[in-house]
């Protein structure tokens, strides 16, 4: 089909993706429960400290310099922290096998030129592609011989791997995804995929019908009369991968391979390896590592459609096995979970059979945090107080977006001074760039700044929770070419704002999912790092200022996760960068890193090795009340009076550990004629986790309606403060404005949403059209421009599809023309 996707591969803001339930709040007394709050953040700052090694990070924890670690503990450190005096001040939390893997990457690309398709402008380097012979690693038998040199059961006992704190991996499916995991033990058909046997490896290398790489006159393994020099990059800044690399070098030397450090063996840090391996593809072997998501669709990473050049690509090993490609596609486009399981097993088997890289191990992780705020900051008066609200995500650990939303010092439900010190085991941040960043640690920062439409429920990880979206609906449609395909309709929340105060709208979502890639292509830049999440979008239809419909060109069980889990970028910030700036620059400014997430970027200081984040006080979840407004069952902002029902405003208490008392609200309704009505109450109690619903009967009429909701509540949640519009007192206040357009379906354009909300200076307002409550030449012209189109066509316009048959033809034009001159 030529279009492939993998779901989220990065540990981003709300990363709560695994098959195990979360043991959500972890208490200092070692008890845990499954309750967690869906609002915050509840502290003022996150200060990220960068260390040269994980050892230095653990020493900082022991010294009381950081509150929480990002890296699993080695066995030595685990044992040390488990005993006094450290056990009295530090808590260790086990999170099971990680959603990730370490792998011996192999470059199996047989092409003389890089690229897909191969492009003579990008030739392989001579030391990778032997003149007249090709790439030795393209020989599957050489890869299989190397597979016989990996003793996983021994590797996981190494101190550098944690000595028992690792799980051996024989396929690229993490143990936590047990439903999709291939049982490899006892399979006699592909022993090279998991059997350690240097003797069998030597036999394969010597066999002229297999690898045909005997030891020649040089004293080394030769191929066609040339010494086999395999270009091997080994991560020097990761103890486990460094030790595995050393062991493999010795194993290969013992078999007669030429392996000389500084010649064809290179110990290098992540930055050097990223460029030479993942960008330049100038390697044969590499000790790689991946952080993965909860779904098994990551196997697509090794499929041919995800190899390209120039620039970084996922399949940098250039693997191209048709049977594996087909099975990986089968996972992606499965209609049911059962189909996904079947295809996942086939893909793993073929991946092992063709030795498309050799999986090594994953961490069986423990992370640690200080039981009390380590402090050390003059402004933080909560030093020494016990931390509450640490959320343990099985497969990922305690340093995740839910922890950073929930954590707070004892006695302060919300603190305006508390600072959390978070340790990173790396000395630098490579890219603060939400388009092209690919490194886990970069996204540990960026993921706090940007939100997505949906997040996973930390207590039931199979469930998606609306986040930027107020609601969503998954279905299918019949495409005239592709047949039955997936479609998803989203309704955006009306109270989402970028951290610069600009409202987040459907136009921002459309820009991120559709426009950005087109702009980058025109300028010759690569796709965004996360592009595969949204690549199968065939049509993005703006139904009204709050609602949009995404049509995919495939039907897939995973579709909602692809779309719903991707970050959203601010169009008014990023589009100028993409059009005329340098979208590939490594470090964006604080203004350019404007997001809608719970945290704002303040500063990255490479010399002092820290990153400072500040709470976003305009975050839509900053307080414990979520406002839900509805005037019709479908959630559409555009409707007719006949569709409208009573106006309902739900005030949901997100504080599930206690009641909210002294809650007040003020609902302002602005009618089409400009008259205003107020509905106010106070002294309300909303039970923990409950919703208080206000129902207002309204006689609806055609026109533009405005609904504004202010909410205030008791002062256990003090910062930030605003003035209550009724009493004049300072209270924590939530507010949102919702707009309804009561008109007929043939009224498809005429105004813009940004004009309607008083943001007339917004630079791209023309895209987000709104009805003007009349049918005239503007509506006919808009439909005529889309005449003859269907989803995926450049001029497709969903609102012009009056009869909803996914094509715009004379029937739609006639329907609009028939109502020409109508005015509400």
Residue pairs with C-beta under 8 A, 6 or more apart in sequence:
1 329
1 333
1 553
1 554
2 305
3 305
3 535
3 536
3 553
3 554
4 300
4 303
4 305
4 306
4 328
4 329
4 332
4 532
4 535
5 297
5 300
5 332
5 532
5 533
5 535
5 536
5 556
5 558
5 562
6 293
6 297
6 298
6 300
6 301
6 306
6 314
6 332
6 532
6 533
7 293
7 295
7 297
7 298
7 533
7 558
7 561
7 562
7 565
8 15
8 17
8 293
8 530
8 533
8 561
8 565
8 566
9 290
9 291
9 292
9 293
9 298
9 301
10 291
10 293
10 440
10 443
10 447
10 530
11 291
11 396
11 400
11 440
11 443
11 444
11 447
12 401
12 443
12 446
12 447
12 450
12 452
12 567
13 401
13 447
13 448
13 449
13 450
13 451
13 452
13 597
13 598
14 400
14 401
14 402
14 451
14 452
14 455
14 456
14 467
15 393
15 396
15 400
15 401
15 447
15 456
16 22
16 391
16 393
16 396
16 400
16 401
16 402
16 455
16 456
16 457
16 458
16 461
17 99
17 293
17 294
17 295
17 395
17 396
17 456
17 461
18 99
18 176
18 294
18 393
18 394
18 395
18 396
18 461
19 176
19 177
19 178
19 179
19 294
19 395
19 461
19 462
20 96
20 176
20 394
20 395
20 461
21 34
21 394
21 459
21 460
21 461
22 34
22 36
22 391
22 392
22 393
22 394
22 402
22 458
22 459
22 461
23 32
23 33
23 34
23 392
23 394
24 32
24 33
24 34
24 35
24 36
24 391
24 392
24 402
24 458
24 459
25 32
25 33
25 35
25 36
25 388
25 389
25 390
25 391
25 406
26 32
26 91
26 93
26 390
26 391
26 392
26 398
27 33
27 388
28 91
28 371
28 386
28 387
30 91
32 392
34 459
35 459
35 656
35 657
36 389
36 391
36 402
36 406
36 458
36 459
37 389
37 405
37 406
37 624
37 654
37 655
37 656
37 657
38 405
38 465
38 621
38 626
38 654
39 405
39 621
39 622
39 623
39 624
39 626
39 654
39 655
40 404
40 405
40 406
40 598
40 621
40 622
41 404
41 405
41 598
41 599
41 615
41 616
41 619
41 622
42 389
42 405
42 406
42 407
42 408
42 412
42 413
42 414
42 415
43 407
43 408
43 409
43 414
43 415
43 418
43 419
43 420
43 615
44 415
44 416
44 417
44 418
44 419
44 614
44 615
45 418
45 419
45 420
45 612
45 613
45 614
45 615
46 404
46 419
46 420
46 422
46 448
46 599
46 612
46 613
47 377
47 419
47 420
47 421
47 422
47 610
47 611
47 612
47 613
48 422
48 423
48 424
48 444
48 445
48 610
48 611
48 612
48 613
49 57
49 60
49 65
49 66
49 421
49 422
49 423
49 424
49 609
49 610
50 424
50 426
50 427
50 428
50 429
50 609
50 610
50 611
51 57
51 60
51 423
51 424
51 425
51 426
51 427
51 609
52 427
53 237
53 239
53 425
54 71
54 74
54 239
54 425
56 425
57 66
57 69
57 70
57 71
57 423
57 424
57 425
58 69
58 71
58 73
58 74
58 77
60 66
60 423
61 69
61 81
61 90
61 368
61 370
61 423
62 80
62 81
62 86
62 90
64 89
64 370
64 374
64 376
65 374
65 376
65 421
65 423
66 370
66 374
66 421
66 422
66 423
67 369
67 370
67 373
67 374
67 387
67 420
67 421
67 422
68 367
68 368
68 369
68 370
68 390
68 398
68 399
68 403
68 420
68 421
68 422
68 423
69 367
69 368
69 369
69 399
69 423
69 425
70 367
70 399
70 422
70 423
70 424
70 425
70 441
70 444
71 367
71 423
71 424
71 425
72 98
72 162
72 165
72 363
72 365
72 366
72 367
72 397
73 81
73 92
73 162
73 165
73 365
73 366
73 367
73 368
74 159
74 160
74 162
74 163
74 165
74 239
75 159
75 162
75 163
75 164
75 165
76 159
76 163
78 92
78 162
78 165
78 366
80 86
81 87
81 90
81 92
81 368
82 92
89 370
89 371
89 372
90 368
90 369
90 370
90 371
91 368
91 369
91 370
91 371
92 366
92 367
92 368
93 366
93 367
93 368
93 369
93 390
93 392
93 397
93 398
94 365
94 366
95 365
95 366
95 367
95 392
95 393
95 394
95 395
95 396
95 397
95 398
96 176
96 364
96 365
96 394
96 395
97 167
97 174
97 175
97 176
97 362
97 363
97 364
97 365
97 395
98 174
98 176
98 291
98 362
98 363
98 364
98 365
98 395
98 396
99 174
99 176
99 177
99 291
99 292
99 293
99 294
99 395
99 396
100 174
100 289
100 290
100 291
100 292
100 362
100 363
101 169
101 172
101 174
101 289
101 290
101 292
101 359
101 360
101 361
101 362
102 169
102 240
102 241
102 244
102 287
102 288
102 289
102 359
102 360
102 361
102 362
103 169
103 172
103 288
103 289
103 290
103 357
103 358
103 359
103 360
104 146
104 150
104 244
104 248
104 285
104 286
104 287
104 288
104 357
104 358
104 359
104 360
105 277
105 283
105 285
105 286
105 287
105 288
105 316
105 317
105 357
106 137
106 143
106 146
106 284
106 285
106 317
106 355
106 356
106 357
106 358
107 128
107 135
107 137
107 281
107 283
107 284
107 285
107 316
107 317
107 318
108 135
108 137
108 138
108 140
108 143
108 317
108 318
108 319
108 320
108 354
108 356
109 124
109 135
109 138
109 281
109 307
109 317
109 318
109 319
109 320
110 134
110 135
110 138
110 320
111 118
111 124
111 318
112 118
112 123
112 124
112 129
112 134
113 119
113 120
113 121
113 122
113 123
113 124
114 122
114 123
114 124
114 281
114 309
114 310
114 318
115 121
115 122
115 308
115 309
115 310
116 304
116 305
116 307
116 308
116 309
119 309
122 309
122 310
123 129
124 135
125 282
127 229
127 231
127 264
127 282
128 135
128 231
128 281
128 282
128 283
128 284
129 135
130 136
130 223
130 224
130 226
132 224
133 223
133 224
133 226
135 284
136 142
136 213
136 223
136 228
136 230
136 284
137 143
137 230
137 284
137 285
139 211
139 212
140 354
140 355
141 204
141 205
141 207
141 210
141 211
141 212
142 204
142 205
142 211
142 213
143 354
143 355
143 358
144 192
144 193
144 204
144 211
144 355
145 192
145 201
145 202
145 204
145 205
145 211
145 255
146 201
146 248
146 252
146 285
146 355
146 358
147 192
147 193
147 194
147 201
147 355
147 358
148 191
148 192
148 195
148 196
148 197
148 198
148 200
148 201
148 204
149 196
149 198
149 201
149 248
149 251
149 252
149 255
150 196
150 248
150 358
150 360
151 196
152 168
152 169
152 170
152 194
152 196
152 360
152 361
153 168
153 196
154 196
155 161
155 166
155 168
155 244
155 247
155 360
155 361
156 162
156 164
156 166
156 167
156 168
156 361
157 163
157 164
158 240
158 243
158 244
160 239
160 240
160 242
160 243
161 239
161 240
161 243
161 244
161 361
162 240
162 363
162 364
164 364
165 363
165 364
165 365
165 366
166 240
166 361
166 362
166 363
166 364
167 175
167 361
167 362
167 363
167 364
168 360
168 361
169 175
169 359
169 360
169 361
169 362
170 182
170 184
170 193
170 194
170 352
170 359
171 181
171 182
171 184
171 348
171 351
171 352
171 359
172 298
172 299
172 302
172 348
172 351
172 357
172 359
173 180
173 181
173 182
173 296
173 299
173 344
173 348
174 181
174 292
174 362
174 395
175 181
175 362
176 394
176 395
177 294
177 296
179 337
179 341
180 296
180 340
180 341
180 344
180 345
181 348
182 344
182 345
182 348
182 349
182 352
184 193
184 194
184 352
185 194
189 353
190 349
190 352
190 353
191 197
191 200
192 200
192 204
192 355
193 352
193 353
193 355
193 358
194 352
198 251
198 254
198 255
201 255
202 255
204 210
204 211
205 211
205 213
205 214
205 221
205 255
205 256
206 213
206 214
208 214
212 223
213 221
213 222
213 223
213 228
214 221
214 222
215 221
215 222
215 256
216 222
216 225
216 227
218 227
218 258
219 256
220 227
220 228
220 256
220 257
220 258
221 227
221 228
221 255
221 256
221 257
221 258
222 228
227 258
228 257
228 258
229 258
229 263
229 264
230 252
230 257
230 259
230 264
230 284
230 285
231 264
231 266
231 282
231 283
231 284
231 285
232 245
232 248
232 249
232 259
232 264
232 265
232 266
232 283
232 284
232 285
232 286
233 266
233 268
233 272
233 273
233 276
233 277
233 283
233 285
233 286
233 287
234 241
234 242
234 245
234 246
234 249
234 265
234 266
234 267
234 268
234 286
234 287
235 241
235 242
235 245
235 267
235 268
235 269
235 270
235 273
235 287
235 289
236 242
236 267
236 268
236 269
237 269
237 270
237 426
238 270
238 287
238 289
240 361
241 287
241 289
242 267
242 287
244 287
244 360
245 267
245 287
248 285
249 259
249 261
249 265
252 259
253 259
258 264
259 265
261 267
266 272
266 276
268 276
270 426
270 430
270 439
271 428
271 430
273 286
274 312
274 430
274 439
276 282
276 283
277 283
277 286
277 288
277 316
278 312
278 313
278 316
278 438
279 310
279 311
279 312
279 316
281 309
281 316
281 318
287 360
288 357
290 298
290 301
291 440
292 298
293 565
294 395
294 456
294 461
295 558
295 561
296 331
296 340
296 344
297 331
297 332
297 558
299 327
299 328
299 331
299 344
299 347
299 348
299 351
300 306
300 314
300 328
300 329
300 331
300 332
300 532
301 314
301 315
302 315
302 317
302 319
302 324
302 328
302 351
302 356
302 357
303 315
303 319
303 324
303 325
303 328
303 329
304 315
304 319
304 320
304 321
304 325
305 325
306 313
306 314
306 315
306 532
307 313
307 314
307 315
307 316
307 317
307 318
307 319
307 320
310 526
311 526
312 436
312 438
312 526
312 529
314 532
317 356
317 357
319 354
319 356
319 357
321 350
321 351
321 354
321 356
323 350
323 354
324 347
324 350
324 351
324 354
324 356
327 343
327 344
327 346
327 347
327 350
328 343
328 347
329 343
330 339
330 340
330 342
330 343
330 346
330 347
331 340
331 343
331 344
331 347
332 554
332 556
332 558
333 554
333 555
333 556
334 340
334 343
334 556
334 557
334 558
335 555
335 556
335 557
336 557
337 557
339 557
340 557
340 558
351 357
365 397
367 397
367 398
367 399
369 387
369 390
369 398
370 387
371 386
371 387
372 384
372 385
372 386
372 387
373 380
373 382
373 383
373 384
373 385
373 387
373 409
373 418
373 419
373 420
374 383
374 421
375 382
375 383
375 384
375 419
376 383
376 421
377 383
377 419
379 417
379 419
380 417
380 418
380 419
381 417
382 409
382 412
382 415
382 417
382 418
385 409
385 410
385 411
385 412
386 409
386 410
387 407
387 408
387 409
387 410
388 407
388 408
388 409
388 410
389 403
389 406
389 407
389 408
390 398
390 403
390 406
390 407
391 398
391 400
391 402
391 403
391 406
391 458
392 398
393 400
393 402
393 458
399 422
399 444
401 447
401 448
401 598
402 458
404 420
404 448
404 598
404 599
405 598
405 621
407 420
408 414
408 415
408 418
409 415
409 418
412 418
413 655
413 716
413 717
414 716
414 717
414 718
414 719
415 719
416 718
416 719
416 720
424 441
424 444
426 441
427 609
428 606
428 609
429 441
429 442
429 445
429 604
429 606
429 611
430 437
430 439
430 441
430 442
430 586
431 437
431 438
431 439
431 442
431 586
431 587
432 442
432 445
432 446
432 586
432 587
432 588
432 593
432 601
432 604
433 442
433 583
433 584
433 585
433 586
433 587
433 588
434 446
434 449
434 450
434 567
434 569
434 574
434 588
434 593
434 595
435 516
435 520
435 528
435 529
435 569
435 574
435 578
435 583
435 584
436 526
436 528
436 529
436 583
436 584
437 443
437 446
437 529
438 529
445 601
445 611
445 613
446 567
446 593
447 567
447 597
448 597
448 598
448 599
448 613
449 593
449 595
449 597
449 599
449 600
449 601
449 613
450 567
450 568
450 569
450 595
450 596
450 597
451 467
451 468
451 496
451 567
451 568
451 595
451 596
451 597
451 598
452 467
452 468
452 564
452 565
452 566
452 567
452 568
453 466
453 467
453 468
453 469
453 472
453 490
453 509
453 563
453 564
453 565
453 566
453 568
454 464
454 465
454 466
454 467
454 469
454 472
454 560
454 561
454 564
454 565
455 464
455 465
455 467
455 565
456 463
456 464
456 465
457 463
457 464
457 465
464 472
464 560
464 561
464 564
466 472
466 493
468 492
468 493
468 496
468 504
468 568
468 596
469 490
469 491
469 492
469 493
469 564
470 491
470 492
470 493
470 494
470 546
470 628
470 635
471 490
471 491
471 635
472 488
472 489
472 490
472 491
472 560
472 564
473 488
473 489
474 486
474 487
474 488
474 559
474 560
475 486
475 487
475 488
475 489
476 484
476 485
476 486
476 487
476 555
477 484
477 485
477 487
477 551
477 791
477 806
478 484
478 485
478 806
479 485
479 538
479 551
479 553
479 790
479 791
479 806
480 790
480 806
480 807
482 538
482 553
482 554
483 555
484 555
485 538
485 551
485 552
485 553
485 554
485 555
486 551
486 552
486 554
486 555
486 556
486 559
487 549
487 550
487 551
487 552
488 549
488 550
488 552
488 559
488 560
488 563
488 564
489 543
489 547
489 548
489 549
489 550
490 509
490 547
490 548
490 549
490 550
490 564
491 546
491 547
491 635
491 636
492 504
492 505
492 506
492 509
492 546
492 547
492 548
493 620
493 736
494 546
494 629
494 736
494 737
494 738
494 739
495 620
495 627
495 734
495 735
495 736
495 737
496 503
496 504
496 596
496 620
497 503
497 504
497 596
497 618
497 620
498 504
498 570
498 573
498 594
498 595
498 596
499 594
499 595
499 596
499 600
499 616
499 618
500 570
500 573
500 591
500 594
501 618
502 570
502 572
502 759
502 762
503 757
503 759
504 568
504 570
504 596
505 545
505 753
505 754
505 768
506 542
506 545
506 546
506 547
506 548
506 768
507 542
507 571
507 764
507 767
507 768
508 568
508 569
508 570
508 571
509 540
509 548
509 568
510 540
510 542
510 548
510 767
511 569
511 571
511 574
511 575
511 764
512 534
512 566
512 567
512 568
512 569
512 571
512 574
513 534
513 537
513 540
513 550
513 563
513 566
514 534
514 537
514 540
515 571
515 575
516 528
516 569
516 574
516 575
516 578
517 527
517 528
517 531
519 575
519 578
519 579
520 526
520 527
520 528
520 578
520 583
521 527
523 578
523 579
525 583
525 584
527 535
530 566
530 567
533 562
533 563
533 565
533 566
534 562
534 563
534 566
536 552
536 553
536 554
536 556
536 559
536 562
537 550
537 551
537 552
537 563
538 551
538 552
538 553
538 791
538 792
539 549
539 550
539 551
539 791
539 792
539 796
539 798
540 548
540 549
540 550
540 551
541 548
541 549
541 550
541 551
541 791
541 796
541 797
541 798
541 799
542 548
542 767
542 768
542 769
542 798
542 799
543 549
543 636
543 638
543 798
543 799
544 636
544 637
544 638
544 741
544 770
544 771
544 799
545 637
545 739
545 753
545 756
545 768
545 770
546 635
546 636
546 637
546 738
546 739
547 635
547 636
547 637
547 638
549 798
550 563
551 791
551 792
551 806
552 559
553 792
556 562
568 596
570 594
570 595
570 596
571 764
572 762
572 763
572 764
573 591
573 592
573 594
574 583
574 592
575 764
577 583
577 588
577 592
587 604
590 600
590 601
590 602
590 603
593 601
595 601
595 616
596 619
596 620
597 616
597 619
598 615
598 616
598 619
598 621
598 622
599 613
599 614
599 615
599 616
600 613
600 614
600 615
600 616
601 611
601 613
602 612
602 613
602 614
603 610
603 611
603 612
604 610
604 611
604 612
605 611
605 612
615 622
616 622
617 719
617 720
621 654
622 720
623 713
623 717
623 732
623 733
623 734
624 653
624 654
624 655
624 660
624 713
624 717
625 651
625 652
625 653
625 654
625 660
625 663
625 686
625 711
625 713
625 734
626 651
626 652
626 654
626 734
627 649
627 650
627 651
627 652
627 709
627 711
627 734
627 736
628 648
628 649
628 650
628 652
628 691
629 647
629 648
629 649
629 650
629 707
629 709
629 736
629 738
630 647
630 648
630 650
631 639
631 644
631 645
631 646
631 647
631 648
631 698
631 700
631 707
631 740
632 639
632 643
632 644
632 645
633 645
634 643
636 643
637 738
637 739
637 740
637 741
638 740
638 741
638 743
638 745
638 771
639 740
639 741
639 742
640 702
640 742
640 743
640 744
640 745
641 700
641 701
641 702
641 742
644 698
644 700
644 740
644 742
646 695
646 696
646 697
646 698
647 669
647 695
647 696
647 697
647 698
647 707
648 693
648 694
648 695
648 696
649 665
649 667
649 693
649 694
649 696
649 707
649 709
650 691
650 692
650 693
650 694
651 663
651 665
651 684
651 686
651 691
651 692
651 693
651 694
651 711
652 686
652 690
652 691
653 659
653 660
653 686
653 687
653 688
653 689
653 690
653 691
653 692
654 689
655 688
655 689
656 688
656 689
657 688
658 688
659 685
659 686
659 687
659 688
660 685
660 686
660 713
660 714
661 685
661 713
661 714
662 682
662 683
662 684
662 685
662 713
662 714
663 682
663 683
663 684
663 685
663 686
663 692
663 711
663 712
663 713
663 714
664 680
664 681
664 682
664 683
664 684
664 711
664 712
664 713
664 724
664 726
664 727
665 679
665 680
665 681
665 682
665 684
665 694
665 709
665 710
665 711
665 712
666 678
666 679
666 680
666 709
666 710
666 725
666 726
667 678
667 679
667 680
667 694
667 696
667 707
667 708
667 709
668 676
668 677
668 678
668 706
668 707
668 708
668 709
668 710
669 676
669 677
669 678
669 679
669 696
669 698
669 705
669 706
669 707
670 676
670 705
670 706
670 707
670 708
671 677
671 701
671 703
671 705
672 701
672 702
672 703
672 704
672 705
672 742
672 773
672 824
673 703
679 694
679 696
680 726
681 694
682 726
682 727
684 692
686 692
700 742
701 742
701 824
702 742
702 743
702 773
702 824
703 742
703 743
703 773
703 824
704 739
704 740
704 741
704 742
704 756
704 770
704 773
705 739
705 740
705 741
705 742
706 737
706 738
706 739
706 740
707 737
707 738
707 739
707 740
708 735
708 736
708 737
708 738
709 734
709 735
709 736
709 737
709 738
710 725
710 733
710 734
710 735
711 733
711 734
711 735
712 724
712 726
712 731
712 732
712 733
712 734
713 731
713 732
714 731
715 731
715 732
717 732
718 732
719 732
720 732
721 730
721 731
721 732
721 733
722 730
722 731
722 732
722 733
723 729
723 730
723 733
724 730
724 731
724 733
737 757
739 753
739 756
739 757
741 770
741 771
741 773
742 773
742 824
743 771
743 773
743 824
744 775
744 819
744 822
744 824
745 802
746 775
746 779
746 802
746 815
746 816
746 818
746 819
746 822
747 771
747 772
747 773
747 774
747 775
747 779
747 819
747 822
747 824
748 769
748 771
748 779
748 782
748 783
748 797
748 799
748 800
748 816
749 769
749 770
749 771
749 772
749 778
749 779
749 782
749 799
750 769
750 770
750 771
750 772
750 773
750 774
750 776
750 778
750 779
751 769
751 770
751 771
751 772
752 765
752 766
752 768
752 769
752 770
753 765
753 768
753 769
753 770
754 760
754 762
754 765
754 768
755 765
755 770
756 770
759 765
769 782
772 778
773 823
773 824
774 822
774 823
774 824
775 816
775 819
775 820
775 821
775 822
775 823
776 820
776 821
779 816
780 813
780 816
780 817
780 820
782 797
782 799
782 800
783 797
783 800
783 802
783 808
783 812
783 813
783 816
784 813
785 795
785 797
786 793
786 795
786 796
786 797
786 800
786 808
787 808
787 809
787 810
787 813
788 808
788 809
789 795
789 796
789 797
789 807
789 808
790 796
790 806
790 807
790 808
791 806
796 808
797 808
800 808
800 812
800 816
801 807
801 808
801 812
802 811
802 812
802 815
802 816
803 811
803 812
803 815
805 811
